[in-house]
Structures are given as structure tokens and as C-alpha cells.
Amino acid sequence: MPHFGLMDEYALGPVEGPLMRAKLHIRGGRRRLRQGLISLGIITLYDALIFAMQWYVAAPEHEKKFHIKDDEDMKDDKTVYKFLTRSGVLDGSFDYDVFNELAEKALYQDMSDYDYTEMLKGIESVMTQLGVMPFEESALPPEDPKTV
């Protein structure tokens, strides 16, 4: 994965760790898509989305914006997406369930013929709504070509 060897997720902590991982995976996912590694790019962007949502929920400055119900499992990505949409953080225009199915498919199939244009626009929209994007790629550790 694009973050291997570039960051110490645990040392960064439960807020900065997921944020850095999300940014590294956005950069890596885009690169993989451009290289024609479509399945790998989709999976990488899926990881970026999960960690971006984890960052948003964990960041203390966001806690005041919403109330988490006792029965909500905030470790479940589908629950977190629905929660963020219900809370008005996300506008709900991105179809998370369709993307989840696409990522599942990408785990087991070569998707080199898949047109990822709209999917990437959707991911970038969610990342912008969460406040993860835009970011300065020059502020990230340099990419390691060995991370595929």
C-alpha cells in the first residue's frame, strides 16, 4: 500500500495517522489509475475513503458537529458514511454502496477496461466535503516506487 514505509501510523495517532494515510492513498490511487492498474487503484481509493472518514470522526474539532448514537458502530465504514451523510457533513450524492461493491469486485477481478472517470470525481467530491482535499502533495513524503 502507498503508505508502507512512508509514515508511522501509530506514532501519528488516531487523528493524524488516518489523515496522512488517506492523503497518501489518494495520491497512490490516482497514480495507479493513470498507470492502468485500475483494480489496484480502486482498492487504494477505497482505503483512502475509509481512513478519511475515520479521521473526520476522530478529529476533536468535528465532535461538536454531530452526536453519535450509542448503537452506531463507528468502526463500520457503511455506518460511518450514513452517519456523516445524516449529519450533513456529506451531501449524499456519492453512492457509497455502489462504490463498496466496485471495490469488492476489484479485489477479485481485473478491471482494466473500467472507465473510472466518474468514480474518481465522486471520491474527490467526498474527500473535498470531508476537508481532506485539496492538499499539497509536496507536503507528503516522496512516493516509493516499490509500493506498486
Contacts in CASP RR format, 6 or more apart in sequence:
PFRMAT RR
TARGET T0000
AUTHOR 0000-0000-0000
METHOD contacts of the structure
MODEL  1
MPHFGLMDEYALGPVEGPLMRAKLHIRGGRRRLRQGLISLGIITLYDALI
FAMQWYVAAPEHEKKFHIKDDEDMKDDKTVYKFLTRSGVLDGSFDYDVFN
ELAEKALYQDMSDYDYTEMLKGIESVMTQLGVMPFEESALPPEDPKTV
1 25 0 8 1.000
1 44 0 8 1.000
1 47 0 8 1.000
1 147 0 8 1.000
2 24 0 8 1.000
2 25 0 8 1.000
2 27 0 8 1.000
2 28 0 8 1.000
2 29 0 8 1.000
2 44 0 8 1.000
2 143 0 8 1.000
2 147 0 8 1.000
3 9 0 8 1.000
3 20 0 8 1.000
3 21 0 8 1.000
3 24 0 8 1.000
3 25 0 8 1.000
3 147 0 8 1.000
4 144 0 8 1.000
4 147 0 8 1.000
5 144 0 8 1.000
5 147 0 8 1.000
6 24 0 8 1.000
6 140 0 8 1.000
6 141 0 8 1.000
6 143 0 8 1.000
6 144 0 8 1.000
6 147 0 8 1.000
7 17 0 8 1.000
7 20 0 8 1.000
7 21 0 8 1.000
7 24 0 8 1.000
7 141 0 8 1.000
9 17 0 8 1.000
9 18 0 8 1.000
9 20 0 8 1.000
9 21 0 8 1.000
12 20 0 8 1.000
14 58 0 8 1.000
15 55 0 8 1.000
15 58 0 8 1.000
15 59 0 8 1.000
15 60 0 8 1.000
17 51 0 8 1.000
17 55 0 8 1.000
18 51 0 8 1.000
18 52 0 8 1.000
18 54 0 8 1.000
18 55 0 8 1.000
18 58 0 8 1.000
19 51 0 8 1.000
19 52 0 8 1.000
19 55 0 8 1.000
19 132 0 8 1.000
20 140 0 8 1.000
21 47 0 8 1.000
21 48 0 8 1.000
21 51 0 8 1.000
22 48 0 8 1.000
22 49 0 8 1.000
22 51 0 8 1.000
22 52 0 8 1.000
22 55 0 8 1.000
22 127 0 8 1.000
22 132 0 8 1.000
23 48 0 8 1.000
23 132 0 8 1.000
23 135 0 8 1.000
23 140 0 8 1.000
24 140 0 8 1.000
24 141 0 8 1.000
25 44 0 8 1.000
25 45 0 8 1.000
25 47 0 8 1.000
25 48 0 8 1.000
25 51 0 8 1.000
26 45 0 8 1.000
26 48 0 8 1.000
26 123 0 8 1.000
26 127 0 8 1.000
26 132 0 8 1.000
26 133 0 8 1.000
27 137 0 8 1.000
27 140 0 8 1.000
27 143 0 8 1.000
28 41 0 8 1.000
28 44 0 8 1.000
28 143 0 8 1.000
28 147 0 8 1.000
29 40 0 8 1.000
29 41 0 8 1.000
29 44 0 8 1.000
29 45 0 8 1.000
29 48 0 8 1.000
30 45 0 8 1.000
30 120 0 8 1.000
31 143 0 8 1.000
32 38 0 8 1.000
32 40 0 8 1.000
32 41 0 8 1.000
32 44 0 8 1.000
32 148 0 8 1.000
33 41 0 8 1.000
33 42 0 8 1.000
33 116 0 8 1.000
33 120 0 8 1.000
36 112 0 8 1.000
37 148 0 8 1.000
38 106 0 8 1.000
38 110 0 8 1.000
38 111 0 8 1.000
38 112 0 8 1.000
38 113 0 8 1.000
38 114 0 8 1.000
38 116 0 8 1.000
39 106 0 8 1.000
39 107 0 8 1.000
39 109 0 8 1.000
39 110 0 8 1.000
39 111 0 8 1.000
39 112 0 8 1.000
40 106 0 8 1.000
40 148 0 8 1.000
41 106 0 8 1.000
41 116 0 8 1.000
42 102 0 8 1.000
42 103 0 8 1.000
42 106 0 8 1.000
42 111 0 8 1.000
42 114 0 8 1.000
42 116 0 8 1.000
42 119 0 8 1.000
43 103 0 8 1.000
43 106 0 8 1.000
43 107 0 8 1.000
45 119 0 8 1.000
45 120 0 8 1.000
45 123 0 8 1.000
46 99 0 8 1.000
46 100 0 8 1.000
46 103 0 8 1.000
46 106 0 8 1.000
48 123 0 8 1.000
48 127 0 8 1.000
49 77 0 8 1.000
49 99 0 8 1.000
49 123 0 8 1.000
49 126 0 8 1.000
49 127 0 8 1.000
50 77 0 8 1.000
52 126 0 8 1.000
52 127 0 8 1.000
52 130 0 8 1.000
52 132 0 8 1.000
53 77 0 8 1.000
53 80 0 8 1.000
53 81 0 8 1.000
53 84 0 8 1.000
53 130 0 8 1.000
54 80 0 8 1.000
55 130 0 8 1.000
55 132 0 8 1.000
56 62 0 8 1.000
56 84 0 8 1.000
56 89 0 8 1.000
56 130 0 8 1.000
56 131 0 8 1.000
57 68 0 8 1.000
57 74 0 8 1.000
57 80 0 8 1.000
57 83 0 8 1.000
57 84 0 8 1.000
62 89 0 8 1.000
65 87 0 8 1.000
65 89 0 8 1.000
66 83 0 8 1.000
66 84 0 8 1.000
66 87 0 8 1.000
66 89 0 8 1.000
68 74 0 8 1.000
68 83 0 8 1.000
72 79 0 8 1.000
72 83 0 8 1.000
73 79 0 8 1.000
74 80 0 8 1.000
74 83 0 8 1.000
77 100 0 8 1.000
78 96 0 8 1.000
78 97 0 8 1.000
78 100 0 8 1.000
81 90 0 8 1.000
81 96 0 8 1.000
82 96 0 8 1.000
84 90 0 8 1.000
84 130 0 8 1.000
85 91 0 8 1.000
85 92 0 8 1.000
89 129 0 8 1.000
89 130 0 8 1.000
90 126 0 8 1.000
90 129 0 8 1.000
90 130 0 8 1.000
91 129 0 8 1.000
93 122 0 8 1.000
93 125 0 8 1.000
94 122 0 8 1.000
94 123 0 8 1.000
94 125 0 8 1.000
94 126 0 8 1.000
99 119 0 8 1.000
99 123 0 8 1.000
102 119 0 8 1.000
105 111 0 8 1.000
124 133 0 8 1.000
127 133 0 8 1.000
128 134 0 8 1.000
END
